[in-house]
């Protein structure tokens, strides 16, 4: 296989991968818009709330 054919095959496989990735994420976005329009997923959790949950649920279950 010449280097030009190898380069073309690599470029073609990369292009096909990108097209499939775009189609997959477009499908996910369509499903989200169609079935879950008001979905609110927190990107982070506040440190105070995490400490509160730790004290409420985990700390009392730990043996002393």
C-alpha positions as CSV (number, residue, x, y, z in Angstrom):
1,X,0.0,0.0,0.0
2,X,1.4,3.3,-1.0
3,X,1.6,6.1,1.6
4,X,-1.0,8.1,-0.4
5,X,-3.6,5.2,-0.3
6,X,-2.9,4.8,3.4
7,X,-3.4,8.5,4.1
8,X,-6.6,8.4,2.1
9,X,-7.9,5.4,4.0
10,X,-7.1,7.0,7.3
11,X,-8.8,10.3,6.2
12,X,-11.9,8.4,5.0
13,X,-12.2,6.5,8.2
14,X,-11.9,9.7,10.2
15,X,-14.5,11.4,8.1
16,X,-16.9,8.4,8.5
17,X,-16.3,8.4,12.3
18,X,-17.1,12.1,12.5
19,X,-20.3,11.7,10.5
20,X,-21.5,8.8,12.7
21,X,-20.7,10.8,15.8
22,X,-22.6,13.8,14.6
23,X,-25.6,11.6,13.7
24,X,-25.5,9.9,17.1
25,X,-25.4,13.1,19.1
26,X,-28.1,14.6,16.8
27,X,-30.3,11.6,17.7
28,X,-29.7,12.2,21.4
29,X,-30.6,15.8,21.1
30,X,-33.8,14.9,19.2
31,X,-34.8,12.4,21.8
32,X,-34.1,15.0,24.6
33,X,-36.2,17.7,22.8
34,X,-39.0,15.3,21.9
35,X,-39.4,13.4,25.2
36,X,-37.7,15.4,27.9
37,X,-38.1,19.1,27.1
38,X,-37.8,20.4,30.7
39,X,-35.0,18.1,31.9
40,X,-32.9,19.9,34.5
41,X,-29.7,18.0,35.3
42,X,-27.4,19.8,37.8
43,X,-23.9,20.2,36.5
44,X,-22.5,20.6,39.9
45,X,-23.4,20.1,43.5
46,X,-22.7,22.8,46.1
47,X,-20.2,22.0,48.8
48,X,-22.6,22.9,51.5
49,X,-25.2,20.6,50.2
50,X,-22.7,17.8,49.9
51,X,-21.6,18.3,53.5
52,X,-25.3,18.3,54.6
53,X,-26.0,15.0,52.9
54,X,-22.8,13.5,54.3
55,X,-23.8,14.4,57.8
56,X,-27.4,13.3,57.3
57,X,-26.8,9.9,55.7
58,X,-23.3,8.7,55.8
59,X,-21.8,9.9,59.1
60,X,-24.5,8.3,61.3
61,X,-24.1,4.9,59.5
62,X,-20.3,4.7,60.2
63,X,-19.3,2.7,63.2
64,X,-17.3,4.5,65.9
